[in-house]
Amino acid sequence: MSVSDERLAAEWATDDEVLRSLASNGDQPEIVRSVDVSFIGDQHQLEALAKDFQADGFELAYWSETDAGEPWLFLKRIQKSDRATIHSMTRRCLQAAEEFGVEHDGWGCMAHNANGPIDNENPA
């Protein structure tokens, strides 16, 4: 399935904001870490999407529900957080959302440096 150029540009702009925020927190994008993606929609469609994403190295992180009670799927994959990798992942997520009739709810990860996740014990 194809995603409109406008939708892709808007999502990539959001990706770039998140990447800038990670960088401002000391992130080194070439370091692999767990990156999660989430989708909201019909339970059966989400299960089919999760199975499809296994071929791309994603595995189930967990299930949740939105405030409205809709199924909310979280998948994760170990990868880099550089711009090209994130943009490619976002394109794949948007295409899958259209294909399976669900909503892509974004992605997230912790900022990392050579010592691991950046936090109080491992400051940037």
C-alpha positions in Angstrom: 0.0 0.0 0.0 1.2 3.5 -0.7 1.1 6.4 1.7 0.4 9.9 0.3 3.5 12.2 0.0 1.8 14.7 2.3 1.1 12.2 5.0 4.6 10.8 4.8 6.1 14.3 4.9 4.1 15.2 8.0 5.1 12.0 9.8 8.7 12.5 8.9 8.6 16.1 10.2 7.3 14.7 13.5 10.1 12.0 13.5 12.6 14.8 13.0 11.3 16.7 16.0 11.7 13.5 18.1 15.2 12.9 16.8 16.2 16.5 17.6 14.9 16.0 21.1 16.8 12.7 21.5 20.0 14.4 20.2 19.6 17.3 22.7 19.5 14.7 25.4 22.8 13.2 24.3 21.5 10.4 22.1 24.0 8.7 19.8 21.7 7.4 17.0 24.2 4.8 15.7 23.8 2.8 19.0 21.2 0.0 18.7 18.5 -0.1 21.2 14.8 -1.1 21.6 12.5 1.0 19.6 8.8 0.6 20.0 5.9 1.3 17.6 2.2 1.3 18.4 -1.0 0.8 16.6 -4.7 1.2 17.7 -7.6 -0.6 16.1 -9.5 -3.8 15.7 -8.0 -6.7 17.8 -7.9 -9.2 14.9 -6.4 -6.7 12.5 -3.7 -5.8 15.1 -2.9 -9.4 15.6 -2.5 -9.9 11.8 -0.3 -6.8 11.7 1.9 -8.1 14.5 2.3 -11.4 12.7 3.2 -9.5 9.5 5.8 -7.4 11.4 7.6 -10.4 12.7 9.3 -10.7 9.2 10.8 -7.2 9.9 12.3 -8.3 13.2 9.5 -6.8 15.4 8.2 -8.7 18.4 5.3 -8.1 20.8 6.1 -5.6 23.5 2.7 -5.6 25.1 -1.0 -4.9 24.7 -2.9 -2.1 26.3 -6.2 -0.2 25.9 -6.8 3.4 25.0 -8.9 5.6 27.3 -11.8 4.7 24.9 -11.2 1.0 25.4 -9.7 0.3 22.0 -7.0 -2.3 21.7 -3.5 -0.7 21.6 -0.7 -2.9 20.3 3.0 -2.1 21.1 5.7 -3.9 19.1 9.5 -3.5 19.6 12.7 -4.1 17.6 16.4 -3.6 18.3 17.7 -1.0 15.8 19.5 2.3 15.4 17.7 5.6 15.8 19.3 7.4 12.9 17.1 9.5 10.6 17.2 7.1 7.6 16.3 4.1 9.8 13.5 5.9 11.6 12.1 7.3 8.3 12.1 3.8 6.8 10.4 2.4 9.8 7.7 5.1 9.8 7.0 4.5 6.1 6.5 0.8 6.8 4.3 1.5 9.8 2.1 3.9 7.8 1.8 1.4 4.9 0.8 -1.3 7.4 -1.7 0.9 9.1 -3.4 1.4 5.7 -3.2 -2.2 4.7 -4.7 -3.5 8.0 -7.1 -0.7 8.6 -5.7 0.5 11.9 -4.1 3.7 13.2 -0.3 4.1 13.6 0.2 5.8 16.9 3.9 6.6 16.6 7.2 5.3 17.9 9.5 5.8 20.9 12.8 4.9 22.4 15.2 6.0 25.1 18.2 8.2 24.3 21.4 6.1 24.4 25.1 6.8 24.6 28.1 4.3 24.7 27.1 3.4 28.3 23.5 2.5 27.5 20.2 4.3 28.2 20.7 7.9 29.3 19.2 8.4 32.8 20.2 9.5 36.3 22.7 6.7 36.6 24.1 7.3 33.1 23.9 11.0 32.3 24.6 12.4 28.9 
